Amino acid sequence: MRTLGVAILGLFAGLAAGFVLLSEVLGRLVVDNGEIDAPWTFVIGFGPMILAGVGAVAAVLIDNARLSRS
C-alpha cells in the first residue's frame, strides 16, 4: 500500500512539474516567433503525461532505495 501511495504522489508531482516546465517552454517559443511548429505541439501535449509517469517511477525507486538503506 505504501508503494501505491508513493507512486500516486510521484505521479502528481511529475504532472505538476510537467505543466510548469512545458508552460515555460511554450511561453518562450511563442514569444520568439509567434507560432508553434508541429513537433513542439506533440511535446507540449504529451510532455506532462510522460513526466507524470517518470515521476511515479522515480518516486517508487527513491522510496525503495531509502527503505533498503534503513
N, C-alpha and C positions, 0 to 999 in steps of 0.2 A: 504494500500500500504506500510505503514511503517513496518507492521509486516512481510510482504513478504520480504522486503529488509533486515530486521534483521535476518530472517530465512536463507536467502541465505548467508549472511555474516557469520553466525554461522556455516552453512554447510561447507563453505570453510575453516574456522578456525579449525573446528573439523577434516576435512580431512587432513589439513597440520599437525595438532598435531598427528594424527594417523600415518602418514608417518614418522614423526620424532621419535615418541615413538617406533613404531614397527621396524624401521630400527635399532635402538639401541638394542632392544631385539634380533633381528636377528643376528646382529654382535656378540653379546655376546654368543649366542647359537652356532654359527659356530666356534668361537674361542675355546670354551670349549671342544667340542667333534668332530668337523669337519663335522657333518651331522645333519640334522633336522628330527625329528620324525614326524609321521603323524598328531598328534593333533596340533602341532605348525604350520604346514603348513596351516591349516584352520584358526587359529588365525591370522597369518600374512596375509593371503589372504583376509579375510573378516574384519579384525580389522579396517582398515582405513574407510571403509564404515559404520561400526557400530558407530565409533567415530564421523563421519560426521553427522549422524542422531542425536546422543546425543548432539553434538554441536549446531545443529539447534534448537532442543527443549530447550536446556539450554539458548540459546540466546533470544528466544521468552519469556521464563519465566522471565529472568532477566529484559528484556525490559518492560514487563507488570508490574513487581514489582516496577520498577523505575517510570513508568508513574502513577501508582496508589498512590504512596507516594508523588508525587509532587502536 
